[in-house]
């Protein structure tokens, strides 16, 4: 049997969501459990267009086995009109066999996002990402206000999950408060995964 891990699954087009994912993974590992970074390929409305089997850079593509075998899940996406990006939704829509087997029931999950503007739909994106996870029977873990950054942030960060405001031209990298909240969310998720594994 392989060692338990928390899957940090994300889609990122400009790199901001990938940066958040990396810091969430650091937080997971601070809790004493492996973080497994995975992404999903871009999709196209043209059926013949395909992505390479292995991405040119960044995390490997997520497999169904990566998801089914995780002890916890952090799911991240840029906002797309207040919702998760289509490539991530496409992957989630393909997980009905895991849903039918109950493979994710009672496993902890959290969500994170990046958006262009402070009112660009980060909270609705986070909430929409929770819905399929609840259908899978996962236990949603947000960010509690014991994380002082939630009270001082001037950009990203919500009790629903870590977030980042990238700016109109994606020219604002995550600030230290946003990254601290990512690490705190990852650590909390990792701790919950370990506690639930004990039962």
C-alpha angles and dihedrals in degrees: 000000000000123000115269118263141180113234114224101196120182147153119218129175103174099027103252096103089047090055090051089049091053092053093046087053090053090053091049090054091048085064090059102255130106119262116213112201115208136164137191129237123255115258131219136207086226106084095209094057113098137176121231115269089244121038117244090234142001129028123353119258115272119252127205087248091056089056098040093050099048124114090209140358136223109191120196136182141156113250118264110188091323094315139085119279117271096245092059092043089049090055093046090048088058095059099085092118089059089047091050092051093046089234096154100040113133094004116129120248138182135182137217137182148181126217139178098239137026090248094038096117102275095143095045089047091053092048093047090051090055094058100074090041090056089049086055089054095247123155109241117223118192131183113278122220089245080088098087092203089075089065096045104036116119095187125020134005129094136179087247092062145306117304142174135209106219099182130242094291095032088252099132113085117208111283124227094263092054092047093047089053090051091053091046091051091049092048092049091049092049092049091049092049091053092047093050091048089059092062 
